[in-house]
Each structure stands twice: as structure tokens, then as C-alpha cells.
Amino acid sequence: MKIEHWHRRHALTLASQLPDGRDDALAVLECVRELVTAFLQADGPEPAKAKIVTLVRDCQDLSA
């Protein structure tokens, strides 16, 4: 995998939020790796799109 500049920028942003301790920071990164592999799998089916509900009312009618 080729590392792009934007990958490094995102890595710096995430690293700035990690705990100070090395072991804790690595544990958080391992949890992130698990989340990415479990929830962002390219092999799985794409989740169903959520329905969009729009509620419209007259702005002058404040009784609702």
C-alpha cells in the first residue's frame, strides 16, 4: 500500500488524540484496527440506505 500525504496528515490527527503511554496508545490503535476490519469490510454487502423523512410545517404556525 502506497502511503499518500493525506494518509500521514490523518495519522498525525489521530496520533495527537492517543493517550500518552506507549502501551495504552498501542492498545487504542489495536482497537481501531479491529473496528476498521470489522465494520468497513469491502467484501460484505453494502448496508441498506436509510429512509429520509422530511417534516414540513408553516413557519407562521407556532402551535404545533
Secondary structure, DSSP 8 states (H G I E B T S, - for coil): ----HHHHHHHHHHHTTS-SSHHHHHHHHHHHHHHHHHHS-SSS--------------TT-TT-
